[in-house]
Amino acid sequence: MSGEFASIFVLIMIVVAIFVTLIVTVITLVAYCKITAKAGYHWALGILMIVPLGNIIFPLFLAFAHWPGQKELRQLRQRSGGTPA
């Protein structure tokens, strides 16, 4: 009886661990999609964070690339004659 209870308990714990892992993964993925959208890129680029090696290369790309929002701001500043006071 106790062996059967232990195996059921282990099975329940595995199911709970998988469920929690999926929830955390989805929340993290949504956050990365929001970050890429706010950086001026297509939101779907955030999905690269679940691709092996993409989760290493993509943050480096975001850190060192010229963001579309920054490019637009630079163009607006050039048109207006400099940086705002």
C-alpha positions in Angstrom: 0.0 0.0 0.0 2.7 2.5 0.9 4.6 1.7 -2.3 1.5 2.5 -4.4 1.0 5.7 -2.4 4.6 6.8 -3.0 4.3 6.1 -6.8 1.1 8.1 -7.0 2.7 11.0 -5.0 5.7 11.0 -7.3 3.4 11.1 -10.4 1.5 14.0 -9.0 4.7 15.9 -8.2 5.9 15.4 -11.7 2.7 16.7 -13.2 2.8 19.7 -10.9 6.4 20.4 -11.9 5.6 20.2 -15.6 2.6 22.5 -15.2 4.6 25.1 -13.2 7.5 24.9 -15.7 5.0 25.5 -18.6 3.5 28.5 -16.8 6.8 30.1 -16.1 8.0 29.5 -19.7 4.8 31.1 -21.1 5.1 34.2 -18.8 8.8 34.6 -19.7 8.1 34.2 -23.4 5.4 36.9 -23.3 7.8 39.2 -21.5 10.5 38.7 -24.2 7.9 39.4 -26.9 6.9 42.6 -25.2 10.6 43.7 -24.9 11.3 43.1 -28.5 8.1 45.0 -29.5 9.1 48.0 -27.3 12.6 47.9 -28.8 11.0 48.5 -32.2 11.3 45.0 -33.6 8.6 42.6 -34.5 7.2 41.0 -31.3 7.7 37.4 -32.7 11.5 37.8 -32.4 11.0 37.2 -28.7 10.2 33.6 -29.5 13.9 33.2 -30.4 14.5 33.0 -26.7 13.2 29.4 -26.6 15.5 28.4 -29.4 18.8 26.9 -28.4 21.7 29.3 -29.0 19.1 31.9 -29.9 18.7 32.7 -26.2 22.4 33.5 -26.1 22.8 35.4 -29.4 19.5 37.4 -29.4 20.2 39.3 -26.2 23.6 40.2 -27.5 22.0 41.4 -30.7 19.5 43.6 -28.7 22.4 45.0 -26.7 24.5 46.1 -29.6 22.1 46.7 -32.5 20.7 50.1 -33.4 17.1 50.0 -32.3 14.5 51.4 -34.8 13.2 53.7 -32.1 16.7 55.2 -31.6 17.1 55.6 -35.4 13.8 57.5 -35.6 14.8 59.7 -32.7 18.1 60.5 -34.2 16.4 61.5 -37.5 13.9 63.8 -35.7 16.8 65.5 -33.8 18.6 66.1 -37.0 15.5 67.7 -38.6 14.9 70.0 -35.6 18.6 71.1 -35.5 19.9 69.3 -32.4 19.1 67.9 -29.1 16.1 69.3 -27.1 16.9 71.5 -24.2 
